[in-house]
Amino acid sequence: MAGLAPAPFRPMDWWELEPLGAPPDPDPMGGPASARALLRLFGHSERDVRVTLYRDHHAWCPYCQKVWLWLEERRVPYRVRKVTMFCYGQKESWYTDLVRGGMLPALELDGRLITESDQILEELERAFGSLGPGMTDPAVLPLRQLERQLFRAWCQWLCVPSRDGSQESSGRAGFDRFAERFGLALVADPGPFLLGELSSADLIFVPYVERMSASLAYYKGYLLRERHPAIDRWFAALERRSTYLGTQSDFHTHAHDLPPQMGGCHASGSQEQRHLAGRIDSGPWPILGPERPDPETSQSAPEDAASVALARVVKHRAVLLARNPLGPDGMDRPLRCALTQLISGRSCPPPAGSAAGLRYLRDRISVPRDMPLHSARSLRSALERTAGLDPADPMASGEPIPWRHRRDQDPAPFLATPTPSPPRGSSR
């Protein structure tokens, strides 16, 4: 009838959503690197596997990422066994029996257990050959020292509270000095990588420089890639490699996984810092808008970003609903509203009182554990837009992300077999 407002778009049922998700990875054993792969063969037989990598469930451990990347770049067949980090759950007794103290990573090579990431890389080089100049090459040794100096400067600025503006500026200047030295090392040879071609020297820097870029944007309002063009060029070259994209995290994940690992991260409180932190938490993405280069990635969103996110949520929906503060009954319809927005682009107002539950989920998407960077952005955006349509309180926040631990991210409930799909017409 003329003059009447259109009825709100109804949320899609689970049976309608499920077939719209991206299909599973076609070749988890030999295709692109994936945080979910437990066996990587690269065209070899399983009988050829000599290596087992023990790494954390969430792909938060920087030292695990270093070894993981090396294995992917050298295409060494390996198995993965995942372990719970202390900051988000109880470490498995079988692992603490195997590795004293339970530290990560560990690697089993031909039945021999090795710990400490640099020692692991040295042993892998002896067994399979180096990736470019080796860990003990005279050209690599000073770069290893530079990485530790850059790491210490980052920790001094990020993890030690500043008494005043002068100390904050001093921390920034100290970090800038070593970031500039890293930039100079990157331009010393032709090409975007250290020593010319990608090598173990680059992989030593990758995990913590990735975390520096994320944490300093969130806690200091400092954009590493924008400030240091050589480092931006290095990241862009890494982002053209499927090996790195499979292990790459995003600003939101690192900004919130680091505090319990590092013993705390201290915000500068500047206007720029507060603005960037708000955008990293709530969007919209990219966080600088379309007029400036994206400080998180040089890669455009793939066409299947939304469908990959949808598939991951559908697979784990039973646990996601059960763990949400709204509970399964309270969160089912709001989540389907958000997924309808994600996959169709059509707004679907959720029931009153839904915003807090939607933002709880938004804040606990972990990259790359759950999905790639652009898929996470798509899902976070859909959750945030749907939360903003809550007729009762569109500004309601979810439960705060813990700072001293991340027990809200305990992986144990997700390791059980997912429940079967509901029958047609069973949604509420």
C-alpha positions as CSV (number, residue, x, y, z in Angstrom):
1,M,0.0,0.0,0.0
2,A,1.3,3.4,-0.9
3,G,2.8,5.4,2.0
4,L,3.8,2.5,4.1
5,A,7.4,1.9,5.0
6,P,8.8,-1.4,3.7
7,A,9.0,-4.3,6.1
8,P,12.5,-4.9,7.6
9,F,14.5,-7.5,5.7
10,R,14.2,-10.8,7.5
11,P,17.4,-12.7,8.5
12,M,18.3,-15.6,6.3
13,D,17.9,-19.1,7.9
14,W,20.9,-21.3,8.5
15,W,19.9,-23.6,5.7
16,E,19.9,-20.6,3.4
17,L,23.2,-19.2,4.6
18,E,25.2,-22.4,4.6
19,P,25.5,-23.0,0.8
20,L,26.6,-19.4,0.3
21,G,29.9,-19.9,2.3
22,A,33.1,-20.5,0.4
23,P,34.0,-24.2,-0.2
24,P,36.8,-25.7,1.9
25,D,40.4,-25.2,0.9
26,P,40.9,-27.6,-2.1
27,D,44.4,-28.7,-1.2
28,P,45.3,-28.1,2.5
29,M,48.3,-30.3,2.2
30,G,49.9,-28.5,-0.8
31,G,47.9,-25.4,-1.6
32,P,48.5,-21.9,-0.1
33,A,49.7,-21.7,3.5
34,S,46.8,-22.0,6.0
35,A,46.6,-21.6,9.8
36,R,44.2,-24.6,9.8
37,A,46.4,-27.1,8.0
38,L,47.8,-30.0,10.1
39,L,49.8,-31.6,7.4
40,R,51.8,-30.0,4.6
41,L,53.2,-32.2,1.9
42,F,54.1,-29.9,-1.1
43,G,53.8,-32.9,-3.5
44,H,55.7,-35.3,-1.3
45,S,54.4,-38.6,0.2
46,E,53.5,-38.6,3.9
47,R,56.3,-41.1,4.3
48,D,58.7,-38.3,3.5
49,V,57.7,-36.2,6.5
50,R,60.6,-35.8,8.9
51,V,59.3,-32.7,10.8
52,T,56.6,-32.0,13.3
53,L,56.1,-28.3,14.3
54,Y,54.5,-27.6,17.7
55,R,52.8,-24.2,17.6
56,D,50.0,-22.4,19.4
57,H,46.3,-22.8,18.4
58,H,45.8,-19.1,17.7
59,A,48.9,-18.4,15.6
60,W,49.8,-15.6,18.1
61,C,53.3,-16.8,19.0
62,P,55.8,-14.8,17.0
63,Y,58.6,-17.4,17.4
64,C,56.2,-20.1,16.0
65,Q,55.5,-17.8,13.0
66,K,59.2,-17.5,12.2
67,V,59.6,-21.3,12.0
68,W,56.3,-21.8,10.2
69,L,57.2,-19.3,7.5
70,W,60.6,-21.0,7.0
71,L,59.0,-24.4,6.4
72,E,56.5,-22.9,4.0
73,E,59.2,-21.0,2.0
74,R,61.5,-24.0,1.8
75,R,58.5,-26.3,1.1
76,V,59.7,-28.8,3.7
77,P,56.9,-31.4,4.4
78,Y,55.8,-31.1,8.0
79,R,53.1,-32.0,10.5
80,V,51.5,-29.5,12.9
81,R,50.5,-30.2,16.5
82,K,48.8,-27.3,18.2
83,V,49.3,-26.3,21.8
84,T,47.4,-24.0,24.2
85,M,49.3,-20.9,25.2
86,F,49.3,-20.0,28.9
87,C,47.6,-16.7,28.3
88,Y,44.4,-18.2,26.9
89,G,44.0,-21.6,28.6
90,Q,45.5,-24.6,30.3
91,K,48.6,-26.0,28.5
92,E,48.2,-29.6,27.7
93,S,50.0,-32.0,30.0
94,W,51.3,-34.1,27.1
95,Y,53.2,-31.0,25.9
96,T,54.6,-30.0,29.3
97,D,55.8,-33.6,29.7
98,L,57.5,-33.3,26.3
99,V,59.0,-29.8,26.7
100,R,60.1,-28.6,30.1
101,G,58.3,-25.3,30.9
102,G,56.0,-25.7,27.9
103,M,57.6,-23.0,25.9
104,L,56.8,-22.6,22.2
105,P,57.7,-23.4,19.5
106,A,59.2,-26.9,19.5
107,L,60.2,-29.0,16.5
108,E,60.7,-32.7,16.1
109,L,63.2,-33.5,13.4
110,D,63.9,-37.2,12.7
111,G,62.7,-38.0,16.2
112,R,64.9,-35.4,17.9
113,L,63.2,-32.5,19.8
114,I,64.6,-29.0,19.3
115,T,63.4,-25.8,21.1
116,E,64.3,-22.1,20.7
117,S,63.3,-20.7,17.4
118,D,66.8,-19.7,16.1
119,Q,68.3,-23.0,17.0
120,I,65.4,-24.7,15.2
121,L,66.1,-22.7,12.1
122,E,69.8,-23.6,12.3
123,E,69.0,-27.3,12.6
124,L,66.5,-27.1,9.7
125,E,69.2,-25.5,7.6
126,R,71.6,-28.4,8.3
127,A,68.9,-30.9,7.4
128,F,67.3,-29.2,4.3
129,G,69.6,-26.4,3.2
130,S,69.3,-22.7,3.9
131,L,66.9,-20.2,2.6
132,G,69.3,-17.7,1.0
133,P,72.3,-16.9,3.3
134,G,72.1,-19.0,6.4
135,M,71.6,-18.1,10.0
136,T,75.4,-18.1,10.7
137,D,76.4,-16.4,7.5
138,P,78.6,-13.3,8.2
139,A,76.1,-11.1,6.4
140,V,73.2,-12.4,8.5
141,L,74.7,-12.1,12.0
142,P,74.6,-8.3,12.3
143,L,71.0,-8.3,11.0
144,R,70.1,-10.7,13.8
145,Q,71.7,-8.3,16.2
146,L,69.7,-5.4,14.6
147,E,66.5,-7.3,15.0
148,R,67.1,-7.7,18.8
149,Q,68.0,-3.9,19.1
150,L,64.8,-3.0,17.3
151,F,62.8,-5.4,19.5
152,R,64.3,-3.8,22.7
153,A,63.5,-0.3,21.5
154,W,59.9,-1.3,20.8
155,C,59.5,-2.9,24.2
156,Q,61.0,0.1,25.9
157,W,58.4,2.4,24.2
158,L,55.4,0.1,24.3
159,C,55.7,-1.8,27.6
160,V,57.2,0.8,30.0
161,P,54.7,3.5,31.1
162,S,55.9,7.0,30.4
163,R,56.0,9.5,33.3
164,D,55.5,12.5,31.0
165,G,55.5,13.7,27.5
166,S,59.3,14.0,27.4
167,Q,59.7,10.3,28.2
168,E,57.1,9.4,25.6
169,S,59.0,11.4,23.0
170,S,62.2,9.7,24.0
171,G,60.7,6.3,23.6
172,R,59.4,7.2,20.1
173,A,62.8,8.6,19.1
174,G,64.6,5.5,20.3
175,F,62.3,3.3,18.3
176,D,62.6,5.5,15.2
177,R,66.4,5.3,15.4
178,F,66.4,1.5,15.0
179,A,63.5,1.5,12.5
180,E,65.6,3.8,10.4
181,R,68.5,1.4,10.6
182,F,66.3,-1.4,9.5
183,G,65.1,0.7,6.6
184,L,68.7,1.4,5.6
185,A,69.5,-2.3,5.7
186,L,66.5,-2.9,3.4
187,V,67.8,-0.5,0.7
188,A,71.4,-1.6,0.9
189,D,70.9,-4.2,-1.8
190,P,68.6,-4.1,-4.9
191,G,65.1,-5.4,-4.3
192,P,62.7,-5.0,-1.3
193,F,64.3,-7.7,0.9
194,L,67.4,-7.8,3.1
195,L,70.4,-9.0,1.1
196,G,68.5,-8.8,-2.1
197,E,66.3,-11.9,-2.2
198,L,64.0,-13.2,0.6
199,S,66.1,-15.2,3.1
200,S,66.1,-16.3,6.7
201,A,67.3,-12.8,7.5
202,D,63.9,-11.4,6.5
203,L,62.0,-14.2,8.4
204,I,63.8,-13.2,11.6
205,F,62.3,-9.8,11.4
206,V,58.8,-10.6,10.1
207,P,57.0,-11.7,13.3
208,Y,57.9,-8.8,15.6
209,V,57.9,-6.1,12.9
210,E,54.3,-7.2,12.1
211,R,53.4,-6.9,15.8
212,M,55.2,-3.5,16.0
213,S,53.2,-2.1,13.2
214,A,49.9,-3.2,14.8
215,S,50.7,-2.3,18.4
216,L,52.3,1.1,17.8
217,A,49.3,2.1,15.7
218,Y,46.9,1.1,18.4
219,Y,48.8,2.3,21.5
220,K,50.9,5.1,20.1
221,G,49.1,6.4,17.0
222,Y,52.3,5.6,15.1
223,L,52.1,4.3,11.6
224,L,55.2,2.3,10.9
225,R,54.6,1.7,7.2
226,E,53.7,5.3,6.5
227,R,56.7,6.7,8.4
228,H,59.3,4.3,6.9
229,P,58.8,3.7,3.1
230,A,61.4,1.0,2.9
231,I,59.6,-1.0,5.6
232,D,56.3,-0.5,3.7
233,R,58.0,-1.7,0.5
234,W,59.2,-4.8,2.4
235,F,55.8,-5.5,3.8
236,A,54.2,-5.1,0.3
237,A,56.7,-7.6,-1.1
238,L,55.9,-10.1,1.6
239,E,52.1,-9.6,0.9
240,R,52.7,-10.8,-2.6
241,R,53.7,-14.2,-1.3
242,S,51.0,-16.7,-0.3
243,T,53.4,-18.1,2.3
244,Y,53.2,-14.8,4.3
245,L,49.5,-14.2,3.6
246,G,48.7,-17.5,5.2
247,T,50.4,-16.5,8.5
248,Q,49.7,-12.7,8.5
249,S,47.6,-11.3,11.3
250,D,45.9,-7.9,11.5
251,F,46.0,-4.8,13.8
252,H,43.0,-5.8,15.9
253,T,44.3,-9.3,16.7
254,H,47.8,-8.2,17.7
255,A,46.6,-5.1,19.6
256,H,44.7,-7.4,22.0
257,D,46.8,-10.6,22.0
258,L,50.0,-8.8,22.9
259,P,49.2,-7.3,26.4
260,P,49.1,-10.6,28.3
261,Q,52.1,-11.9,26.4
262,M,54.2,-8.7,26.9
263,G,53.2,-7.9,30.4
264,G,51.2,-4.9,29.3
265,C,51.1,-2.3,26.5
266,H,50.8,1.4,27.4
267,A,48.8,3.9,25.3
268,S,50.2,7.4,24.8
269,G,46.7,9.0,25.1
270,S,47.3,11.4,22.2
271,Q,44.4,12.4,20.0
272,E,45.8,10.5,17.1
273,Q,46.3,7.4,19.2
274,R,42.7,7.4,20.5
275,H,41.3,7.9,17.0
276,L,43.3,5.1,15.5
277,A,42.5,2.7,18.4
278,G,38.8,3.5,18.0
279,R,39.0,2.7,14.3
280,I,41.0,-0.5,14.8
281,D,38.4,-1.7,17.3
282,S,35.2,-0.6,15.6
283,G,36.0,0.4,12.0
284,P,35.2,1.3,9.4
285,W,38.1,-0.3,7.6
286,P,40.6,0.6,6.1
287,I,41.3,2.6,9.3
288,L,42.6,5.7,7.4
289,G,39.8,5.7,4.9
290,P,40.1,5.5,1.1
291,E,42.2,8.7,0.7
292,R,45.4,7.3,2.3
293,P,47.3,4.0,1.8
294,D,46.1,1.2,4.0
295,P,48.6,0.8,6.9
296,E,47.6,-2.9,7.5
297,T,48.0,-4.4,4.0
298,S,48.8,-3.5,0.4
299,Q,46.4,-6.2,-0.9
300,S,42.9,-5.5,-2.1
301,A,40.0,-7.5,-0.7
302,P,39.5,-10.8,-2.7
303,E,36.0,-11.4,-4.1
304,D,35.4,-14.3,-1.7
305,A,36.3,-12.4,1.5
306,A,32.7,-12.4,2.7
307,S,31.9,-16.0,1.7
308,V,35.1,-17.2,3.5
309,A,34.0,-15.4,6.7
310,L,30.5,-16.9,6.4
311,A,31.8,-20.4,6.0
312,R,33.9,-20.1,9.1
313,V,31.1,-18.8,11.2
314,V,28.6,-21.4,9.9
315,K,31.1,-24.2,10.7
316,H,31.5,-23.1,14.3
317,R,28.1,-21.5,15.0
318,A,27.1,-23.9,17.8
319,V,30.1,-23.0,19.9
320,L,30.0,-19.3,19.0
321,L,26.3,-19.2,20.1
322,A,27.0,-21.1,23.3
323,R,29.9,-18.9,24.3
324,N,28.2,-15.6,23.6
325,P,26.9,-13.6,26.6
326,L,23.4,-13.6,25.0
327,G,23.4,-17.4,24.9
328,P,22.3,-19.6,22.0
329,D,18.6,-18.4,22.1
330,G,19.5,-14.8,22.5
331,M,22.2,-14.7,19.8
332,D,20.8,-16.9,17.1
333,R,18.7,-14.3,15.3
334,P,21.2,-11.4,15.8
335,L,24.0,-13.5,14.3
336,R,21.8,-14.5,11.3
337,C,21.0,-10.8,10.8
338,A,24.7,-9.9,10.8
339,L,25.5,-12.8,8.4
340,T,22.6,-11.7,6.1
341,Q,24.2,-8.2,6.0
342,L,27.6,-9.8,5.4
343,I,26.6,-11.9,2.4
344,S,23.7,-9.9,0.8
345,G,24.6,-6.3,1.9
346,R,21.0,-5.8,3.1
347,S,20.4,-4.3,6.5
348,C,18.5,-6.6,8.9
349,P,17.7,-5.0,12.3
350,P,18.4,-7.4,15.2
351,P,16.1,-7.9,18.2
352,A,16.4,-5.2,20.9
353,G,19.3,-5.8,23.2
354,S,21.6,-7.5,20.7
355,A,24.4,-5.0,20.2
356,A,26.5,-6.2,23.2
357,G,26.4,-9.8,21.9
358,L,27.3,-8.8,18.4
359,R,30.2,-6.6,19.5
360,Y,31.4,-9.4,21.8
361,L,31.9,-11.6,18.7
362,R,33.3,-8.7,16.7
363,D,36.1,-8.3,19.2
364,R,37.0,-11.9,19.3
365,I,37.7,-12.7,15.7
366,S,41.3,-13.8,15.4
367,V,43.4,-13.5,12.3
368,P,44.7,-15.8,10.8
369,R,43.3,-18.5,13.2
370,D,39.7,-17.9,12.2
371,M,40.0,-16.4,8.7
372,P,42.2,-14.1,6.6
373,L,42.5,-10.4,7.2
374,H,40.0,-9.2,4.6
375,S,37.4,-11.8,5.6
376,A,37.8,-10.6,9.2
377,R,37.2,-7.0,8.2
378,S,34.1,-8.0,6.3
379,L,32.7,-9.9,9.2
380,R,33.6,-7.2,11.8
381,S,31.9,-4.6,9.6
382,A,28.7,-6.7,9.3
383,L,28.6,-7.3,13.0
384,E,29.2,-3.6,13.8
385,R,26.6,-2.3,11.2
386,T,24.0,-4.8,12.6
387,A,24.8,-3.8,16.2
388,G,24.2,-0.2,15.2
389,L,20.6,-1.1,14.3
390,D,19.8,-2.4,17.8
391,P,16.5,-0.6,18.6
392,A,17.2,-0.6,22.3
393,D,20.8,0.5,22.7
394,P,22.8,0.8,19.4
395,M,25.9,1.9,21.4
396,A,26.0,-1.0,23.9
397,S,29.4,-2.6,24.1
398,G,30.3,-6.2,24.5
399,E,32.2,-7.6,27.5
400,P,35.6,-5.9,27.6
401,I,38.6,-7.8,26.1
402,P,40.7,-9.0,29.1
403,W,44.2,-7.4,29.5
404,R,45.9,-9.8,31.9
405,H,44.9,-13.0,30.1
406,R,42.8,-14.1,27.2
407,R,40.8,-16.9,28.7
408,D,37.9,-15.7,26.6
409,Q,39.8,-17.2,23.7
410,D,40.3,-20.7,25.2
411,P,40.4,-23.0,22.1
412,A,39.1,-26.1,23.9
413,P,35.4,-25.7,23.0
414,F,36.2,-25.3,19.3
415,L,38.1,-28.6,19.1
416,A,35.0,-30.8,19.4
417,T,33.2,-32.0,16.3
418,P,30.7,-29.4,15.0
419,T,27.0,-30.1,15.3
420,P,25.1,-31.0,12.2
421,S,23.2,-28.4,10.2
422,P,19.7,-27.7,11.4
423,P,16.8,-28.8,9.1
424,R,15.1,-26.4,6.8
425,G,12.8,-24.0,8.6
426,S,14.2,-24.7,12.1
427,S,15.4,-21.2,12.8
428,R,13.7,-18.8,15.2
